[in-house]
Structures are given as structure tokens and as C-alpha cells.
Amino acid sequence: MAISETPPSPPHSPPPTAPCPLCSALRAKERAAAARGNHSLATDCRVLIARHPHTTPGAAQ
């Protein structure tokens, strides 16, 4: 088994469901972290975005 010199890039975060200042800030932080190669921080940002509650009409709470 060959060892890769560069770890694969983590998947990008899902598209926003609604305009949200917190999610926008986390996406900017995610992009900056990924650009620096800090995939752990980029992943943390994606988790926070996914867990951030958004109220949408008709959605089950």
C-alpha cells in the first residue's frame, strides 16, 4: 500500500439553506483553514454549520 504525501481534502460544506451571518462567518473560517491545510479546523467549521439550527417554515422542530 502506497503512502500518500498529501492527505485528501475533506469534502466541502453543504450549501447554505438561508442567509445566516454565523454560517457565513464559519464558511469564511472554513475556507481559510482549508487554504492553510488545517483540515481539522475546516471540519470543525463544517460540523458547526451542520448543527446550527435554522428555522424554516413548515420544518419539523
C-alpha positions in Angstrom: 0.0 0.0 0.0 1.5 3.3 -1.0 1.5 6.2 1.4 0.1 9.5 0.1 2.3 12.5 0.8 -0.8 14.8 0.9 -3.9 13.8 2.7 -7.1 14.1 0.6 -9.0 17.3 1.0 -12.1 17.0 3.1 -15.5 17.5 1.4 -16.9 21.0 1.1 -19.7 22.1 3.4 -23.2 21.8 2.1 -24.8 24.9 0.5 -26.5 27.3 2.9 -30.2 26.9 3.5 -30.8 30.5 4.2 -28.7 33.7 4.6 -27.1 33.5 8.1 -24.3 35.7 9.4 -23.0 32.9 11.7 -22.9 30.4 8.9 -21.2 32.9 6.6 -18.5 33.6 9.2 -18.0 29.9 9.7 -17.7 29.3 5.9 -15.1 32.0 5.7 -13.2 30.4 8.6 -13.5 27.0 6.9 -12.1 28.3 3.6 -9.2 30.0 5.3 -8.4 26.9 7.4 -8.5 24.6 4.3 -6.3 27.0 2.4 -3.7 26.8 5.2 -4.0 23.0 5.2 -5.7 22.9 8.6 -8.3 20.3 7.7 -9.2 19.6 11.3 -10.4 23.2 11.8 -12.1 23.2 8.4 -14.0 20.0 9.5 -14.9 21.6 12.9 -16.4 24.6 11.0 -18.5 22.2 8.8 -19.8 20.4 11.9 -20.8 23.7 13.5 -22.6 24.8 10.3 -24.4 21.5 10.1 -25.5 21.7 13.7 -26.5 25.4 13.6 -30.3 25.5 13.9 -32.2 27.4 11.2 -35.9 27.9 11.4 -37.7 27.2 8.2 -41.4 27.4 7.7 -43.1 24.0 7.8 -40.0 22.2 9.1 -40.3 19.8 11.9 -38.6 21.0 15.1 
